[in-house]
Amino acid sequence: MSDDLRAHLEYFGELGVNGIRMDSTWHARGTPAEASSLNDPRPHFLPLAAIREDLGPCTRCKLHALGRKQIVFGVGNPNADLMFVGEAPGADEDIQGEPFVGRAGQLLTKIIEAIGMKREDVYIANVIKCRPPGNRNPEPDEVEQCEPFLFRQIDTIKPKVIVALGKFAAQCLLRTSDPITRLRGREYKYRDAILMPTYHPAYLLRTPSAKREVWEDMKRVKELLSEK
């Protein structure tokens, strides 16, 4: 395999593409209607790749000049029924280029497994794609530039349920200043999905007693997935 081809496949792997079909009908696909006629009604990984291409190296906000190492686009199943949205990449994510890979990410993986799913079954992204310096909260101008790409990810993946992880993600998506204690455990209609805010895994590492509430939220998420 050539170095160019390997790099190309690794790039699409980062976007959640887990295979390439080589049959002739796949290569002959044209319009979405034609794709549906080939028993593939949700061919979403190509639009995700297009979103990532549109994002590019991204210098739209000041974060590109404040020490970010790379863009953390998102990872997982491009046809996921369940999507998790966090706040922003941390130090580990900035290094590895994948959301939720540090201690909080390891706990998120356990939470996903607790409802009978695997990390590769879901899609994981953040409100913003670059690490803010010192892991500070994203600022309004940064969110304004970045959140349209998150909205495009959501509209492309079309999850049944979105779990907003933590205060910032929930407040940003719902356009509210209500505290997470008031938002968590409630269900909101959001872009053709059900949005369920809950505590961020990083908060659970600091406050283990809150794990019970997150477990209740996740049991409800599991019920919603089975209902829809």
N, C-alpha and C positions, 0 to 999 in steps of 0.2 A: 504494500500500500504506500502511495506517495505521501510525502510530508504534507502537501497541500490538501489532499483528500482527508488525511487523518485530522488535520486542523479543522477542516470543514465539518466533519462528523462530530468532533468534540464540541464545536460551537453549537450545533443543533442539539447535542446531548444536554448542554447546559440549559436549553430552552424547554426540556422535557420530552423531546422526541426520542422514543425508545426503539425505533426500528424504521426500516425503509422497505416499502413493497416494490418488488421488481417486476410484477406481472404487467403485461402490455396494457390492460384496461386501466390500471392505475396511472400510467404515463399518459394515457389518452384522455384523462379527465379534463373537462372544460368548465362549464358553468356549475354552480351549486346544484341545479336541478339534475344535471348529468351525474354529479357525484352521488346524489341520493338514489338514482336509478341503479347504481352499482353497489347498493346495500351499505353505503358509508355515509349516513346522514349528518355526521358531525366531524368533518375533516378539518379540525381546528388548529392543528399544529402549524400549518402554513401561515394562517393569519398571525399566530403568536410570533413566528419568525419575522413577519413583516413589521409587527409592532417593535420588536427588538431592533430591527434594522432602522426604523424611523427614529428610534431613540438615539441610536448611534453612539458616539463617544460622549455626547451630551455636555454642553457648556451653557445650558439654559439658565442655571442659577449659580450662585457663588460657591456652592459646595465643591465644584470641580477644582477650584483653586485653593481649597482649605484642607487639603491633605488626603482626600479620598484616594484609595488605591485602584478601585475598579467599581463599575456599576454592578449592582446586585439585582438582576432583573426579576427572577422568580424561578421556581423549580417544581416539578411534579407532573402529574397526569394532565395533559391538555384537555381531556374530556371529563375532568373530575366533577363529581356531584357535590363534593365538599371542598371549600376553599378557606384557607386561613389568611388573615391580613393582619400584619403587625405594624409597628411604627416605622422603624428604619433599621438599616444594618448596623451591627455593632462591630467591634474590632475583629472578631473571628470571621464574621461574614464578609467584611471588607477584604480580608486576606484570601478567603476561599472562594468568594464570588457566589455564595449560595446563602439564602436566608435561613436563619435559625439553625446554626450548626454548633454554637457554643453550649454552655451549660443549660441555658434556657431552651435551646433547640433540642437537646437531648431529652429534657423533660417533656417538651411538646411531642416528640416521637412516642414517648411512653403514654401520653394522653391519647394520641391517635390509636395506638395499639390497644388501649383499654376499651375502646368501643368496637374492637374487632376489625380494624383496618390497618393498613400499612402506610408508611410515609409516602411510598410511591403511588398510592391510590388517590392522594389528595393533591391539591395545588397550594403552594405557599408563596406569598409575596408580601411586600411592605407598601405603605403609603408612599414613601420616597425610596429611591433606588441607590442613594449614596449615603455613606456614613457621615453624620454631623460631627464636627470636632468635639472630642471629649464626651461623645454620646449625649450631647444636649438634645433637647426637644427640637424637632424641625420648626423652622420659622415660616410664617405665612407665605412669604414670597417663594420659598422653596417648595412648599406644598402646592401652591398655585401652578408652578411649572411642571411638577411631577405627577400630580394626581390624574391628569387626563390619560396617562399611560396605564395607570392602575384601572381606570374605568374601562379602557379598551380591553385590558386583560379579562376583566370580569365579564364584559359583554361577549367576548370571544369564547371563553370557557363555558359560560352559562351554567354555573353551579346551581344546585338546588338550595344549598345552605352555605352561608358565609359566616364564619366565626371571626369577629373583630377582637383581637387580642390586646387588651389593655385600654386605658383611658384615652390615649391620644388617637389610636386607630378608630375607636368607637365614636369619639367626638367629631373626628374629621369626616367620617363617612356619613354620620347622621346630622351633621351641621348643628351641633348642640354643644352647650357648655355644661350640661348635666354631669355630675360625677359618675364614675364607673360603678359605684355602689348602688346608684339608682338605675343605671342602664343594664347592668348584667342580669342575665336570666330572663330578660324580656325579648319578645320576638317582634321584628319590624319587617315590613315589606320593603324590599330594596332591589331595584333593577331586575325584576322578575325572579328574585330569590328571597329566602328568609334570612334576615341578618340577626345573629345572636351575639351580643357582646358578652365577654367574660374576662376574667383577670388574665393578665399577661403572665407567661411562665416565669419571667424574672421576678415578678412580685411573689409568686408561689415559693420561689427559692428563699425569699426573705421572710415570708409569712406562711409557713406550712399549714397553718390552721385553715387557710382559705381553700385548700385543695378539695375539701368536701363540697364547697359551693361550685367549684369548677366541675367536679364530677357530676353534680346534679345537672348543670348546664349541658354537659356532654351527653348524658343519658337522653336529654330532651333532643339534642341534635340527632342522635341515633334514631329516635322515634320519627323525627321529621323526615329523615332520609328514607325511612321505610314507608312513610305515608305518601310521598310525592311520586 
